Amino acid sequence: MCQVLPILFIAKINQDSMQTKISQLKNTLIELTHLSSATALLHWDLETYMPSEGGAVRGKTISILSALVHEKFTSPEFESLITELKGASDAGLLSEEESCVVREVWRDFSREKKLPKEFVEDLSQTTSDAHHVWADAKNKSDFTLFLPTLKKIISLKRRQADYYGYDRSPYDALLDGFEQDTTIQDIDPLFTELKNFLIPFIKQIGDAGEKTRDDLFNGDFDISKQRELCKDVLDQIGFSFAKGRLDEAAHPFTQGFHPSDVRITTRYDQHNVFYSLLSTIHEAGHAFYDMGLSEEHFGLPLGESLSLGIHESQSRLWENHIGRGRPFWMHMYPRLQTVFPKPFADISFNDFYAHLNRVTPSFIRTESDEVTYNMHIIIRLEIEREIIEGSLEVESIPEVWNQKVKQYLGIDVPDDAHGCLQDVHWSGGMFGYFPTYSLGNLYAAQLYGAASRDILNLEEEISRGSFTHLREWLRTRVHVHGRRYAQDALIQKATGEKLNAQHFIDYITKKYSHLYPHS
Ligand code: ZN
């Protein structure tokens, strides 16, 4: 017996010191989160209210603060702390929750640590300079103006993939930065299934919808009334203005600082009221996620959102399944007719609903409908992957782009601005980001399907303007878990099955076969 006591005693000391280290880790992470929040607030201000000439100095402030966060996160002290805790976690000395925190921090840390400082600076400078080059090339609709810069970015991204390391494709290393633990092998079957369904489906709709007619909704929509309407919609779906704001930005986005302070932005188009309405609902979906994260775990991985795909699933669910859905508009259409009697007073509900959900192959991703949208992503993914793997020359991008648009959507791209130059992402070096948009659509359809099974009369509730059960379902099934589970496990737990494309295919088939009965 007397020999056991010292062992227990030593074990107790180890446990105490481990607890001290866990506390140190948590305190450092929380401090870093506050610093990152300050940076994010400066960024939010830059995108919303800042005078136009203040951009340059604000960029400098943001880069100094970001560097400070990076330095603290990759410092030798932090490295020894997280390395020791990783060892303790691997040896089974930590609780399940502590291990979870250590696992996620280790993932972020080791990824960041793999990039040499000079490389990070080079990439950051190149992509920051590239923005203007891309904008100018897009303005002039001339890909060749962007070509030398894009080549440099792509060679840097290939190097970045090498630094991270990968088994099969360098694209996996980049994809992992946006959708962790996801490889091209995981998503290939999903995207192939989607493509095989969508191409003939879009063609059938095109054949059935020849008579698709002028834009019924074109009009003059007073912007102050649009503002009121967007606020009203947010109120209806349960967005708390005590914990959030709605502002304006050229490119709508959501910024969460804490579950009690989440800000969304929208953009108003005088001629199209649905741009602001649907983008507001989209961003509200992102905001519900950030508002639903665990306050108790603020600053720690368990209080952070999981991946871009899961984040996008929340916005897509609200934008498409709710905001483009019949039950929601059964509730909201009278209000829309009151605010904008011209043109809506003269449009029947069924015509309105059919027009809102028109399917028209178009050149611009952000203006596309929910059926053709994924084809834009598939085009981008196929090109990105070949570029990063080196099987496609950068010079050939416009030609290949235009061929794919013709082949998949049946339309002729008139120029580069309406083709491969349309999106900002490549100038920012964001290769691997696009697939998360379509993953978001697939997750959204699967989650909405499960919510409809779990909540008795969900659509009837929505048509009465009641969203409480849906919000609560999403909060408890998705939001509160933060990064506790990987995407696969989260979706399995929430919906009872692995991610698959069938739910999205079923949703689209059912909705649009009704809207286009001869398709
Ligand atoms: Zn989004």
Boltz pocket constraint, residues with backbone or C-beta under 6 A from the ligand:
constraints:
  - pocket:
      binder: B
      contacts: [[A, 282], [A, 286], [A, 311], [A, 312], [A, 315]]
      max_distance: 6.0
